[in-house]
Amino acid sequence: MTKAVRQGGPLLGRRKMGGLAAGALVAGAFPAATSTFAQAADASTFVSGFALPMNLDPHQVYDVPMQSMMLNAYDNLYRYEGDPPEIVPWLAESHTVSDDGLSWEFKLRPNLKFHDDSPLTADDVVYSFRRMLALALAPAGAFLKILKPENVTAPEPLLVRFKLETSYAPFLAAIPSICIVNPRAIKPNEKNGDWGKTWLASNGAGSGAYRIVPEGYRPLEYLDMEINEGHFKGWSDNAKPVKKIAYRPTKETSTRILALLNGTLDCTDPNLPADQVEQINASKIAFVQKDIVMRTFVVRMNNTKPPFDNLNARLCFAHAFNYMGFINDILGGYATRDPYPMPENLWGVPKDAKGYDYDLKKAKEYMAKAMAEGAPMKRPLEIHVQSENEQSVQGAQLFQSELAQIGINLKVVGNIWSNLTTAAAKPETTPDMWVHWVSTYFVDPENWVGQMYDSQFHGTWKASSYYKNPEVDVLLRKARGLVKQEERAPLYEQAIRKIMADSPDIWIYNSMQLQGFNKRVKGRRFCTVGQGAELRWITLAG
């Protein structure tokens, strides 16, 4: 049965899509034989199948969909570029840090401008960081404990100074996570001291390579952007840049693939099912790009809810997941087993630590121990998945079938990312289990174990297992307070050994990203931070 198609919608001149085509993309279903939908593309508009963030305010939301938007619409003091990722000057041309790691100064490039052509100066950077700290939402997680608003200052028009409360080794690594916003665009739209967050949720106030078109935005459905010809990086490195970007996420995998194969999408999201690779590569119009990414796949267990508050119960679940069956049979080998709570190729991983293997006999033994201790292993359990990401559904279904063999009743519940991250704000609303990835927001153990297992981050989606071990808290807090990697690494290794012994979650694999592209897409540059979503280098052939 075909869903009703929304009429009307944004037009960016990609083709005369009309209401049918735009509506089909937005609704996530379309008639397969609609010729209007599959007209040839023009050479100026890139149509992306990347998911959209919950809203457009980069100080409210920080996840992979937000990265794909903000890397194009906003700029940062420093940015990650290349593969492997390297942190490079961006709006800032240099920085200095005091010997004690407490004072940081960033020197801005001259003649920077926002999209409205107003100058971007140190005062705007100060406003941006103070706004981020005041909102105290996901992007602020790395900074709230170590930076006070009054300690972000602008002693000179092109100089920004940060005075930290305590030494924080990941400070520079986390700087690219904060976007610089335009206070002259935001302040007139403030209401009741809200820092303009209602307005910026559906508008743009940046300086990036592309400008948000507010009238071309509907939350979670579509977003239009147009090129910023005056971007400070210029366009000398790309003689034929994309002029317009049209984000058109779809909810169903089959919809995305059909749209790619009929020329409607220039790229899918980066979570293609492995069983679609051969079909896409065999087509005349598209191919699958494979990239190794620092992106871990994890099943979260809510450690506050029985039976997950019992160690033996958690060990039961850890041994009941068929890791290699999932990787080899479902993912076609397009992933590597990663038994650690962060990428195994990152410093700070204890190589002597042993992960959990798939062993239903062991699972049953731990189940019996948990039940003897009063854990309600027979109660109906739920695992929530991101319905739009087929891998999360497939992993949960495999887990469901394995648990059924030992008498555990697991129900797979479809959900969406925005709902799941909202629910994770409280332990009582966080599901029994849920499935997600942890991507590279910044390249430091803090991005994974630091923010996932230090109890001070409870209430964020990263810490949604609600795990608490005071010894781990001490180790993680000490590690982030030191500057030298050789001093920090042993502390992370100790913390990870303890975390793995407590088995608060189920760590499954490190990703190989599979993303479908139209063959006309040229010049793409990949960085694991943002998963290759920065589009300023892309050209469209033909």
Summary of the structure (lengths in Angstrom):
residues: 542
radius of gyration: 23.4
end to end distance: 36.1
largest distance: 69.3
contacts: 1893
relative contact order: 0.15
helix: 32%
strand: 21%
